[in-house]
């Protein structure tokens, strides 16, 4: 397992750098589209980016996302809640959030910067807010305090599956495989999950909760 952090970090840095360069036109388009949306619709105005406290390997960090929720909705959000719970109601979303960002998961693109910074990995259990992690730990599942969170993971590629498996079991199975796999197997598994993520994104099902 000693080679695991190095192998995963090399994959994270190389892929995130490439994606940030390749997707630069997409970032530019989204900034312009969100700006136009804010000009034409006053209730959609606010910052381009949204930050939310999440947990990765037991450490709090600020997760970055393109803002999909109206600022009045965010202002009314309860302290123990998080944006994902409100995004399931399309009425809470900005026009850009509803039409561009959520359907194709484009709101998650700024997290490539989190990956590059080392806050999280490209692949792993998704980072949860502290209250949700605390509840999961109380139920005996501590892996989110022990393992680096991911931009995507085994749960995310289940999107659209008619009868998805138990999500916690999927995360635990991935973590255990990472603990026992050599560096080559680990990189192959992560690349496979990244490819399956691309296929899930292409289906445009981000608003189908």
N, C-alpha and C positions, 0 to 999 in steps of 0.2 A: 504493500500500500504506500510505501515511501515515495514512489514515482508518481502517485496520483495527483497531488497538488501541482507539480510541475507540468505534467502532461495536460491537465485541464486548463491551467493558466495560459500555457502557450496557445492552445486552441482558442480560448476566450479572447486573448489580445489580438491574435492574427485575424480571426474572423470578424471581430467587432470593428477593427480598423478598416478592413476591406468593405464591410457593409456600410460604415459611415461614409466612406468615399463614394461607393457605388450609389448609395441612396441619397446623396447630397441633393440631386434635383428633386427628389420626392420631398425632402425636408423643406426646400425652398417653395415648392408648390403648396405644401400644407400651410406654411407661414402666410403666404399670400392669400390662400383661400380662407383661412381663419380671419385674416385682417379684413378682407372684403365682407365677410359675414358680420364682423363687429361693426363695420361702417354702416351696413344696411339695417341691422337689427340691434337696437340699443340694449335689449335684455341679454344679448349674447356677449356683451363687452366684458373685458377683463384680461388677465394675463394669459399669454399663450401656453405657458407651462403650469402644471399642477404638481405639488409636492406632497407626499404622504409618508408618514413614518411606518416603516416595515421592519421585519426581523430577518437577518441572515446570519446563520451560525451564532445565534444568541446575541447578536449586536444590532442595535437600532441604526438605521440609515434613512436618508430621504429618497424615496422612490420617485423618479421623474416620469411624468406622462404629459402628453398634449392634453390640455383641458377640454373635456367633453361636456361638463356640466355647467349650467348657468351659475353665475356668482351668487345669486340669491339662494339657490339650492344649496351650494356649498356653505354659505353663511349660516343656514338653518340646520346644517347637519349636526347631529348629536356627537358629543365628544367621543363616545365609544363606538360610533359607527364609522364607515369608510365609504369612499366614493362608489365602489363596485356595487354596493347594495342599492344605490340610488340610480345607477346607470340602467337598471332593468326597466325603468319607466321612461319611455321615449319622451314624455312631456318634460322631463328634467334636463334633456339634452339640448345643446346648441344645435343650430342647423348643421354646422360643420361636423359636430359630434355624431349627429344622426345620419348624415348622408355620406360622410367620408371616413371619419376616424374609427368609429365603432365597428361598422360592418366588416372591415378588413384588418382590424386590430392595429391600425396605424397609430393610435394613441400610445401604443407601447414602444414605439421606435426610440424615443429619448432614453430609454433604459439601456440602450447600447453604451451610453456614456457611463451609466452605473456599472456595466460590465467592465468597461475599460478601466475604470477607477478601482475595480476590485471589490465593489460593494456586493456584487452578485456574479453568478456564472451564466454562460449562455444556456446551459441545461441543468435542471435540478428542480426540486420542489418549489413551487411559486412562493415568493415572500408574502407572509401574512402580517396583518397589523398585530401589535403586542397583545391586545385583549383576546384575539382569536388564538394566538399561540399559547397564551396562558391557559385557556380552556382546553386546548388540545393536550398540553402537558398534564393538566389535572386528570385527563383520561388515559394517561400512561404513554403518550406518544411524544417523545422528546427530540425527534430528529431535526426539527426546525431550529433548535438551539445548538445542534451539533454539526449541521451540514450547510454548506453554502447554497443559498437560494438561487433559483434559475429564472432566466428570461422566458424560457419555455420548459416544458417537462413532460413526463409520461401522462399526466392528467390532461394537459392541453391538447394533445393529439387525439384524444378521445372525442373531441367535438364532432357531433353529427352521428356518433355511434348509437344505434337503436337501443342497446342494452349495455351501457358502460359499466365497467368493473368498479368495485369499491375504490374510491379515489385515494383514501389513505393507504390502502393496500398497494396501490400502484406506486405511490411515493416511497413507501417502505421498501418495496422490492427493488426500486431503482437505487436507493441509498445502499442497500445491502450488496447489490451487484457492484457498485462503485468501490465498496470497501474490499471486495475480493478480486476484482478484475485487475489485470496488468494494464500498463499504459496504452498498448495498442488496442486491446479490447475496449477500453474505456473511451478512447477517441472514436473508434468505429461506432460504438453505441450512441455517443452524443451526436455524431454526424447523421446517423440514421434518424434520430429524433428531430434534428433540425430540418431534415428533408421532409419528414412527415408533417412538421409544423408548416412548412411552405405550402404543402398540399391542402392543409386545413384552412390556411389564410385565403388561398385561391378560391375556396368555396364561398367566401363572403358571408359567413354565418355568425359574425360577431354580435349581432343583435338578437340572435335566437337563443334565449336563455333557457 
